[in-house]
Amino acid sequence: MPVSPRSPLDRRRFLAASAGAALTAAALPGCAASVDSGSGAKGAKETLTIMDVAWNKKDKQAAEQALGMNLDIVTYDVTKLNAMLAGKNPPDLVRGVGATDVPYFAARGLMTDLDPYFAKSDVLKPSDLAQANDVWRYDATSKKQGTGPRYGMAKDYSQDCMFWYRTDMFEAAKLEHPSDTEPLSCDEWLDLGKRLVKRRLGKVKVYGLSGTPLGGPLTQVMWMAASAGGSLFAEDLATVDFSSPEALKALQWYLDYAKADIGPSVVNPNPDGWDWPTYQANRMAMATDGYWFGGTIGGDAKISEVSRFAPAPQFGSHRISPCFSGTGFWVPKGAKNKDGAWKFFEWHFGGKPAQDRATSGWGIPSLNSLRSKMPQDTAFHKQSYAVQERELAYFAVLPVSPYAQVDALNAVLTKVLPGAVKSGTSAGKTADTLNSQINEQLARGKELVG
């Protein structure tokens, strides 16, 4: 494999690293020059430049041998990426989060349309691509994510609103286990969190529920509003409306969750930084982390024995189970070695690295043909696999706006919501504040994109 099995923080670390992109990418040109080949002098071994998390020496050497190329690994940095894109000297491959990065970069003409490569490939066939790869698609005409050309591919993915729970904590509280097949309502989910929380001297000792999926409070409201039959974003994705009935109901849920202080929130973040240390230390009853979290749980025999997987809760009449990551790679439009980048694509996403990832439990394979390789060797793996297989039917892409990055919009919620919770500000007034501040950002971004 080119990279060691995914660090547990990869997805979250990348999202954190991307937070400044909305502030810097506005200066990028609308289109970078395209050069087809990076083979260099005749007979010279070609070089592929990859912007990614750090690789160890052994993995790099193994990848170079398999690919027959020299690899220049540039540590991912948003500022550096933007400077390389603006200077028309970008990497050949860039690590990215499909669900949130694609609209922003594709709308600015900075990503290579990979459809011609997919059409000719015997390894990565469009008919074999998991539906979650649609987060890597963007239609420039309609400015909509989920359709149009493919600009990248996920190395694996999860439906991030699904959650894990501790059977020992449910039994100690004399509560029935959540169903493997029928989703809880979000109100039932919140109620369970309140029943499972444990406090000592007024402070939380055991979280009842870590209720915010990957992507933060913005994506949570998006998901819940969609489940209620509405949408946070307008049809043209140029504005948000937290005051719509569906979004307001979702916002109220989050305010209630944060006020109840039963789990990590923008008001009281988890001091551990993420859910696994807390869950492993017997201080969290339910963790909303999707299938990929099972990679950590499966590595601890004691914890896996008392852990089970459950469908994404349902907020309204529409059962929906999205992906807010889909981490993978994309090829900048100005990349010098696009053919080499595609060679990496076929090896990384369809070769031995992809097969090894499929067996690890650290995410659902990006190719449907590899799903049968997901671990099913233990009772823990059999249960989580069965739940995940049934959940696939409810996947849907929730398009994000191309006019600002999700991290920048989340920053507004992170600034506004704590004060609203502490002061008891109504959901309606909080919605008005969010609408004003976020729509101002989106309007500026729309002016730049056109």
Salt bridges, closest charged atoms under 4 A:
ASP10 OD1 - ARG13 NH1 3.62
ASP10 OD2 - ARG95 NH2 3.23
ASP52 OD1 - ARG95 NH1 3.21
GLU64 OE2 - LYS60 NZ 2.84
ASP134 OD1 - ARG137 NH1 3.57
ASP134 OD1 - ARG150 NH1 3.56
ASP156 OD1 - ARG6 NH2 2.22
ASP156 OD1 - ARG11 NH2 3.10
ASP156 OD2 - LYS155 NZ 3.81
ASP168 OD2 - ARG166 NH2 2.81
GLU171 OE2 - HIS177 NE2 3.20
ASP180 OD2 - ARG308 NH2 2.82
ASP191 OD2 - ARG195 NE 3.09
GLU235 OE2 - LYS144 NZ 2.89
ASP261 OD2 - ARG199 NH1 3.81
ASP272 OD2 - ARG283 NH2 2.87
ASP289 OD1 - ARG12 NH2 2.37
ASP356 OD2 - LYS352 NZ 2.77
ASP377 OD1 - HIS381 ND1 2.78
GLU389 OE2 - ARG371 NE 2.74
GLU391 OE1 - ARG319 NH2 3.24
GLU440 OE2 - ARG444 NH1 3.34
